[in-house]
Amino acid sequence: MSESNEKKLDATGLFCPEPVFRTKIEIERMQVGQIISVSADDPDAEEDISRWVTRNGHELLNLTKDGSTTTLQIKKMK
């Protein structure tokens, strides 16, 4: 299972600022280099989480949309 290093955070059904807040908490618990996949259906989550990731020096690896759900794959960089 090579995916065991990737954490998952389901923030669907939550609205600003919860998706960003929960992403921040999970990333703080992670080791540098670990990856988290965050799913959210808040219309503002894509922009809010992307901006938070950039501002805090992490790397947005991937962003996908499936209907109203956006999934962001983030690598902890520091």
Backbone hydrogen bonds in HBPLUS format (Angstrom, degrees):
<---DONOR---> <-ACCEPTOR-->    atom                        ^
c    i                          cat <-CA-CA->   ^        H-A-AA   ^      H-
h    n   atom  resd res      DA  || num        DHA   H-A  angle D-A-AA Bond
n    s   type  num  typ     dist DA aas  dist angle  dist       angle   num
A0004-SER N   A0001-MET O   3.48 MM   3  5.83 169.0  2.49 108.0 110.7     1
A0006-GLU N   A0003-GLU O   2.87 MM   3  5.45 157.8  1.92 119.5 126.8     2
A0007-LYS N   A0035-ILE O   2.84 MM  28  6.31 154.9  1.90 157.0 157.2     3
A0037-SER N   A0007-LYS O   2.87 MM  30  6.20 154.2  1.94 143.3 149.8     4
A0009-LEU N   A0037-SER O   2.86 MM  28  6.14 160.0  1.90 157.7 156.0     5
A0039-SER N   A0009-LEU O   2.92 MM  30  6.34 163.8  1.95 168.8 174.1     6
A0011-ALA N   A0039-SER O   2.67 MM  28  5.62 153.2  1.73 161.3 169.5     7
A0014-LEU N   A0011-ALA O   3.24 MM   3  5.67 152.6  2.31 131.4 131.9     8
A0018-GLU N   A0015-PHE O   2.97 MM   3  5.64 144.4  2.10 135.3 127.1     9
A0021-PHE N   A0017-PRO O   2.95 MM   4  6.03 168.5  1.96 162.7 166.1    10
A0022-ARG N   A0018-GLU O   2.83 MM   4  5.91 169.1  1.84 163.1 164.4    11
A0023-THR N   A0019-PRO O   3.03 MM   4  6.09 149.2  2.12 137.2 146.1    12
A0024-LYS N   A0020-VAL O   2.91 MM   4  6.13 161.4  1.94 152.5 157.1    13
A0025-ILE N   A0021-PHE O   3.07 MM   4  6.37 160.7  2.11 147.8 152.4    14
A0026-GLU N   A0022-ARG O   3.02 MM   4  6.20 166.0  2.04 148.2 151.7    15
A0027-ILE N   A0023-THR O   2.92 MM   4  6.11 163.5  1.95 155.7 160.3    16
A0028-GLU N   A0024-LYS O   2.99 MM   4  6.16 153.5  2.06 149.0 156.2    17
A0029-ARG N   A0026-GLU O   3.11 MM   3  5.21 133.3  2.33  97.8 110.3    18
A0030-MET N   A0027-ILE O   3.10 MM   3  5.10 149.9  2.20 101.3 110.5    19
A0034-GLN N   A0031-GLN O   3.05 MM   3  5.68 163.2  2.08 137.9 140.5    20
A0033-GLY N   A0076-LYS O   2.76 MM  43  5.28 166.6  1.78 145.0 149.8    21
A0076-LYS N   A0034-GLN O   2.94 MM  42  5.71 166.2  1.96 170.4 174.1    22
A0036-ILE N   A0074-ILE O   2.82 MM  38  5.29 158.3  1.87 152.6 159.8    23
A0074-ILE N   A0036-ILE O   2.79 MM  38  5.29 168.3  1.80 162.4 164.5    24
A0038-VAL N   A0072-LEU O   2.78 MM  34  5.16 167.2  1.80 154.7 155.3    25
A0072-LEU N   A0038-VAL O   2.79 MM  34  5.16 156.4  1.85 148.5 152.9    26
A0040-ALA N   A0070-THR O   2.89 MM  30  5.44 157.1  1.94 153.9 161.5    27
A0070-THR N   A0040-ALA O   2.80 MM  30  5.44 169.7  1.81 166.0 163.0    28
A0045-ALA N   A0042-ASP O   2.95 MM   3  5.22 157.1  2.00 114.4 121.9    29
A0048-ASP N   A0044-ASP O   2.93 MM   4  5.97 170.8  1.94 164.0 166.0    30
A0049-ILE N   A0045-ALA O   2.79 MM   4  5.62 169.6  1.80 150.9 154.6    31
A0050-SER N   A0046-GLU O   3.03 MM   4  5.93 158.0  2.08 140.9 148.0    32
A0051-ARG N   A0047-GLU O   2.94 MM   4  5.97 161.5  1.97 148.3 153.4    33
A0052-TRP N   A0048-ASP O   3.01 MM   4  6.20 156.9  2.06 142.9 149.6    34
A0053-VAL N   A0049-ILE O   2.86 MM   4  6.06 164.4  1.88 157.5 161.0    35
A0054-THR N   A0050-SER O   3.09 MM   4  6.31 167.8  2.11 152.0 154.4    36
A0055-ARG N   A0051-ARG O   2.91 MM   4  6.02 168.0  1.93 153.2 157.1    37
A0056-ASN N   A0052-TRP O   2.99 MM   4  6.07 141.9  2.14 145.9 155.0    38
A0058-HIS N   A0053-VAL O   2.99 MM   5  5.16 159.3  2.03 158.1 153.7    39
A0057-GLY N   A0054-THR O   3.17 MM   3  5.27 167.0  2.19 108.0 111.2    40
A0059-GLU N   A0075-LYS O   3.06 MM  16  5.11 173.5  2.06 150.8 152.9    41
A0075-LYS N   A0059-GLU O   2.81 MM  16  5.11 165.9  1.83 152.9 157.9    42
A0061-LEU N   A0073-GLN O   2.72 MM  12  5.37 143.8  1.85 152.3 162.6    43
A0062-ASN N   A0073-GLN O   3.42 MM  11  5.01 154.4  2.49 129.1 131.1    44
A0073-GLN N   A0062-ASN O   2.85 MM  11  5.01 168.4  1.86 147.0 148.6    45
A0064-THR N   A0071-THR O   2.93 MM   7  5.26 160.8  1.97 148.9 155.1    46
A0071-THR N   A0064-THR O   2.81 MM   7  5.26 165.7  1.83 154.8 159.0    47
A0066-ASP N   A0069-THR O   2.82 MM   3  5.27 165.2  1.85 158.8 164.0    48
A0069-THR N   A0066-ASP O   3.12 MM   3  5.27 158.6  2.17 127.7 125.3    49
